[in-house]
Amino acid sequence: MNSRFRLKLSVVLILFAIVISLTIATADYIKLRQQMVRNHQLQLQQIEETVVHTLRTLEKSYFLFGKDITSKMKAGSLYLSELYRKQPSFDEWDFQALKEHLGFDVYIINEHNVITHSSFKEDIGMDFNKCCKKLAAALDEIRASGEFFDDGMDIEQHTGAVKKYSYMATHDRKYLIQLGYSLQDGDIFQELDFLKTIDELIRKYPSIYDIHVLNIGGLALGKPVETGKLTKERRLAFERTLATGQTTELKSFWENQPAIFRYVHYVSEYDEGTTKNKVLEIIYNGQELRSLLEENKKTFIFRLFIVLSITVVMSLMISRWLAKPMYLAFHDSLTGLKNRAAFDELLDAILKKNKGTTAVLMIDIDDFKLVNDRLGHDKGDQLLKDVAKSILAIARNRDIPIRWGGDEFALIMPATNEQEAEQTAEKLIEEITKSIDHFEQFLVQEKGKVTVSIGISLAPHHGTDRATLCKKADIALYEAKEKGKNRYQLYSGTAEDTDGEET
């Protein structure tokens, strides 16, 4: 029985250790995983903030120190507008000479938003209604207003160069005069070149494939149109971010490698033109984070295995140390049955549930002293062990045999009835008598005969608490002895009303 208790204790301790270990290890794993994801997000945020800061600083510098460029562009636009009044045929204009004179590229855009003449010949024939519908709509508004407008940073589509453009309608509203200035050639841009900052970020963070600053047409500043053109799915994500102002992420491929495309809305504080709104496109490798998370998972499993191994070993050692004292605290060391302490706790618990009838049988070995006196305590202990085995043999699975102390035993029978309790008592007397008969041949018969007597009380009929039931079972046991022993007696309230049953 001790080994069974030790096994149960070991299983309980191991399960408890496993649950605790799993809980702590899983909590640490989740916390570390969240920290890694948070660090990854902070890294992306830091990259975003660096690019935004560079852009904003550059735009602020142009706002504070680049006003002369705007003034010159406006003066140039007025000059060309007046020239148009004098010579409305652009075929007669020398655009290269005008470029050298003004210091700007010159473009003529007709009422269909097509470039018809330019000092930058590569752009002649460009149809904004086809390539840049958002810009075409803005051009229509500028033409209708007749006012001078200038942008901040925009892209030269054929080269990808970062340029500043201005627009002004002719007096008859038939054409727009567009001037273009290369910002990349100026000292301010050289000092605060966001394209260099982007290159430095890409070199610093291996997980970053590329970073683009997109204008409202989805064109990347610093990259020619053909190389920086958005795919259909990227275009949709870009448009969503531009329309809602919300950051959008897209899983796709970059140069045949799995990648995540992140789109962040940027609104200029210093530019009120068509280039006020931009979108940052950050293309990064999500595999790095997944690899780190997978490595973390492997480490978690390995550590969990080590922790579980240690806890199992420790549980086995603790169960070995604690099993015997814990077992003896609630069990009789001689017979292995539960003891008086266990009886009190178990009977209280059964009575508290209040389910059906519970019988308490008090079992006493009559004249047990004869065995100890004539045969010695070793034989007496053996008889007590045999009695315990007899009780276990008769008891039902849910019954609880108890070593009460000395030569007394008890049996708790939950969910029973009076008839079943009496039948069990009768069987117990019969079975225990067989154990006693084994020792009778060694005893002197004149000195007396060893027998067994049983007193029975029933809950809730005779009482609903442990003390009352034990007291009435003792009274019934005493009545059984008074009537000649070797019998059982059900508590009846008075000695005159009791009725025994001989076996």
N, C-alpha and C positions, 0 to 999 in steps of 0.2 A: 504493500500500500504506500509506503514511503517513496518508493521509486516512481509510482504513478503520480503522486503529489509533486515530486521533483520534476517530472516530465511536464506536468501542467504548468508549474511555476516557470519552467524554462521557456515553454511556448509563450506564456503571457509576457514574460520579460523581453523575449526576442521580438514579439509583435510590437510591444510598446517601444522598444528601441528602434525598430524599423520605422514606425510611424513618426517618432521624434526626428530621426535622422533624415527621413524623406522630407518632412516638413521644413526643417532648417535648411537642408541642402537645396531643396526646390526654391525656397524663398530667396536664398543667396543667388541661385542661378537666374531667377527672374529679375532680381535687382541688378545683377551684373549685365544681363541682356538689355534691360531698359537703359542702363548707363551707357552701354556701347551704342545703342540706337540714338540716345540723347547726344552723345559726343559727335556722332556722325551728322546729326542735324545741326549741331552747333558749328561744325566745320563748314557745312554748306552755308549757314547763316553768316559766318565770318567772311566767306568768299563773296557772298552777295553784298555785304556791307562794304567790303573793300572796293569792289567795282563801283557801287553806288557812290561811295565817298569820292572816288577819283573823278567820276562823271560830274558830280555836283560841284566839286572844286574847280574843275575845268570850265564848267558853264558859268560859275560865279566869277571866275577870272575874266572870261569874255564879257560878262555883264558889266564888270567894273572898269576893265582896261581895254575892251575891244570896241568901244563905242565909235571910235574913229573909223573902223572898218564899215560899220553900218552907215555912218555919215557919207563915207566915200561911195558906198554902193548906191545910196539914195541920190547923191549928186550925179553919179554915172547914169542912173536910170533916167533922171530928168534931162541930162544931156542927150541921151539916145532918143528920148521921147520928142525932144525938140528937133533932133535930126530927122525923125520920122515925119514930122510936119513938113520939113523942107524937102525930104526925099523919101516918099512913101514906098519906093521900090527897093526892097531889100537886096535884090539881085545886084544893085549898084553899090551896095555897101562893101567895104573892105573889112571883113570881120577880124582878120589877123592884126590889121593895123589898129582897129578899135581895142582889141585886147591889150596890145602893147601900150596904147595911150591911156586906157582906164586902169589897167592892172587886174582885170577880171575877164573870165570867159563870158562871152555874150551868146545868148540863145533867143530865138524868136519863136513863140508858140502861137499858132493860129487859133481860130475859134473852135476848132475840133480837138484842141489840146494835143496837137502834133507839132514837134519841132521841125520847122521848115528851113531855118538857117542857123548856123552856129560857127563860132571860132573853134569849137571842139567837134570836128567833123564826124567822129564816131557816133555822136548822139543825133545827127540829122536823120529825121524819119521816125524818131521814137514817138510812139502813140501812148500817151498817158492813160487814155481810156481803156487800153488793153493791158498795160503792164502795172499801172498804179491807179486803181479806181478811186481810192481814198484821196490821193493827191489831186486827181482830175476834178473831183467834186470841190476841193478847196480852191483850185485854180478858177473854176467858174465863179465862185464867190468873190475872189480877188478881182477878176475881170469886171464883174458887175459893180464893185465898189469904186473902182478907179483909183484907189489909194495905194500907197507904197507899203509892201510887207516884206519882212525878212525873217528867216528861220535861224535856228541854232545850228546844230550839227546834223548833217544829212550825208547821203552816200552818192558818190559818182558811180553809176551802175556798171559801166564797162570796166573800170579800174578798181572799184571798191574804196577809192580815196575818200577821206572824210572832208567834206566841203560845206561851205555856208552859201546859201542861195537867197536871192531877193527877187521880188516880183512886182511889176508895175504895169498897168494896162496903158495902151496908147489912148490918145484923146478920143478916138472913134470906137474904142472897146473891141476892135477887131483882133488885136494881138496883145500878147503879154511879152514884156521885155524881161528876160530872166538873166541875172548875173550870177556867176559862180566864183567863189574864192576858196582856194585850197588851204584849209586850216592846218594841215599837217606840216606846211612849210613855215608856219609862224613860230615865234619864240615861246609863246604861251603853251601851244600844243606840245612842243618839244619838251617843255619842262614838266607838263602834266599829262603825258601821253597815256590814256587809259588802255590803249592796245598793248603797250609795253607791260603795264600792270597785269593785264590778262595773261600775257606770255609768262610772266614771273609766277603767277598763281598756278598755271598749268605745270610748270617745272617743279613747284614746291609740293603740289599734291598729286601723287601718281594716279589717284583714283579719278582725277578730272581729265576727261578727253578734250574738251574744248569749251570756250565761253564766247557767246555772241551778244552784241548789243543790236537789237533789231528795231528798225524804224517802223512807222505805222503800216508800211507795205510788207513787212516781214523780211526786209533786206538787212543783211548783217553789215554794220559799219566796218570798213577796213577790208572787206572781201568782195571780189567781183560777183555779179549776179549769178553767173553760171555755176560758181563753186559754192555759193552760200544760199542757194535756193532751197526753200522748205519743201519737204515731202507733204503729201496730202494729210496724213495724220498729224504731223507736226504743225501744219498750217491750222488745223482745227483747234489744237491745243493753244496755239499762239493767239488765235482770234478770240477764244474763250477768255483767256487772261486779259487781253486788251479790252474786251467788252465788260467784263465783270470786275476787273481789278484784283481778282483772287489768284493765288499761286496755283498752278496746274502742273501735274507730273504725268509723264507718259513713258511707258516701257516699250522700247523698240530696239533697233540695232544701229550702231555707229561703226562704219567701216567693217561690217560683218561681225562685230562683237556686240553681245548684249549690253544695252545701255539704258539709262534713265534720263529722260529729258525733262528738265525743270524750268518752268516759265514764271518769271517774277515781273510784276508790273512796276514801271518806273515813271514818275511824273516829275518833270522839270520844275524847279521853283523860279527859274529865271527866263524860261523860253515860253513865249505865248503864241508861237507860230505853229505850223503843222508838225513840227518836230518836238512838241511839248511832251507827247506820250511816247514811251519806248517800252520794250520788253527785254529783260535779260534772259537769255537761253543758256542754261548751264547743263552740259552733257557730262554725265559721270558714270563710273562703273559701279553698279550696285553689287557686283560679285564680291568686291572686297569686303563689304559689310557682311554679306552672306557667308563668306569664308571665315571671317572672324567669329560670327555667331556659331558656325559649325564647329570650329575649333573649341569654342567655349563649351559647346554641347558635349564634345568628346572629353574635355577636361572634367566637366560636371559628372559624366558617367563614371570616369575612372575614379574620381574622388569619392563619389557615392559608393562605389564598390569597396574602396578601402574603408570608408566609414562604416558601412554595413558589416564588413568582415570583423572589424574591431568591436563593434557593438554586439555582434552575435557572440564572439568569444567572451567579451565582458559579461554578457547576459548569462552565458553558461556558467562562468565562474561565480557570479553573484548568486545564481540559483543554487549552485552547489553549496555555497556558504550559508544561504538562508533557508534552504529546503528543510533541513532537519529541525532547527528551532521553530520555524513557522509551522511545520507539520505537527510537532509536539505541542504547540500552543493550542491546537484544536483537536488533537488525536491522543488516544491512549497508547502509551509506548508498548504495553504488553500485547494487547489484542489488535491494535491497528484501527479500532473503531473510533468514531468521534467521541470527544469527552464532554464533561459537564458544561464547560464554557461554550462549546459548539451547540450543545443542546439548548441552552438559554437563547442564544442568538437565532438559531434555526426555528425553534418553536414560536418565538415572538414574530418572526417574519411570516410564518405560515398563518398564524392567527390574525395578523394585520391584513392579509389578503382576504380573509373571511370567505373562503370558497368551500362550501359544503361542510361535511362533518370531519373533524380531525380527532383521532383516537390517540391517547397516551397510555402506553402499557409499561407498568413498573414491574420488573422481573427480578426476583430474589432467589438465590441458591440457598435453600434451607439447610442448616447444620453444615455449612461449608467448612467450618472450623475443624470438623473430623478429618478432612483430607489433609489439611496442613499439619494437624497434630500427629496423625498416624503415619502419613506418607511423606511429609516434608513439604516445604514451600515450593520446591521445583514441581512436584506432582500437582500441587494446588494451582500453580501458574499454568500448567499444561491443561488442567481441567477448565480454567477460565478461557483459555484460547479455544478449546473445543466448544465451549458454550457459545462463544462469539461466532464461530463458524456455523453452528447450528442456527443461530439467529439470522445470520446472513443467508443461509440456505432457505429459510422460510419467508423472509421479508420480500415484499414486492420491490421492483426497481425504484419506485418513488418513495419507499419507506426509508426511515433514517434510524439505523441501529446505534445505540449509545452505550458506552461503558460509564455507568453512573459513578462507580467507585466501589472498592472492595469486591464483594460478591454480588453487587447489584448492577443490573443493566436496565435499559429502557428502550422502547421502540416508538417512534413517532410515525403515525399512519395518516398522511393527508388524504383528502378526498375518499373517505371510506364510509362505512355505516356500522351500526351496532352488530349486525349479524356477522359481517366480515371480520370485525375486530375480535369477536368471540371465537370464530373459526381459526383465526390466526393464533390466538392465545392457546387454543387446544392443540394446534400443530406444534407450537413452540414447546409446550410441555412434553409432548411425545418425542420430539427430536432431541431436546436437551436431556431427557431421561436416558436416551440411548448413549449419550456421552457420559452421563453419570454412571450408568451400568458398567461401563468399561473399567471404572475404578472400584466398583463394589466388591470385587473379589479380593481386594487388598485391605478392605476395611473390616473391623470387628463388628459383626452385626448387632451384638448386644448393646453396643454403645449408641446406636441410633442409625437412621437411614438418611442419606443425602437426597433431597427432593428439590422441586422448583415450585414457587408460588408466583402468581401474576395478579396485579390489580389494574383495573381499566377505568379510565374516565374519558368522557366524550365532550368535545366542544362543537357547538355552543351550548349543548343541553346541560352540561354540568358546570359550565363556566366559560368565560371568554378571555381569560388572562392566564398566563403561565403559572403563577403562584397557586391559583385556585385549582387548576387542573392537576398539578403535581400533588397538592395536598389531598385531593379527593382520590387520586390514583393510589396514594400511600394508604389512605383509609381502607380502600378496597383491598389492597395487598394484605393489610393487617387482618381484615375479616377473613380472607382466604386462608391465612395461617391459623386463625382461631378455629376454623372449620376443619382442620386436619391437614393442611398443607397439600402440596402436589396437586393444586387446582388453581383455577382462575376465578376472579370475582369482579363483576361489573359494579361500579359504585351505584348504590341505591338510596343513600341518604340516611338509613337507620340500619343497625345490625339485625334487627328483627325481620326486616324486609328483604335482606340480602339472600341471594339464592346461588349456591355454588354449582359447580359442574365437575364431577370426578372423572378421572381418566384412567 
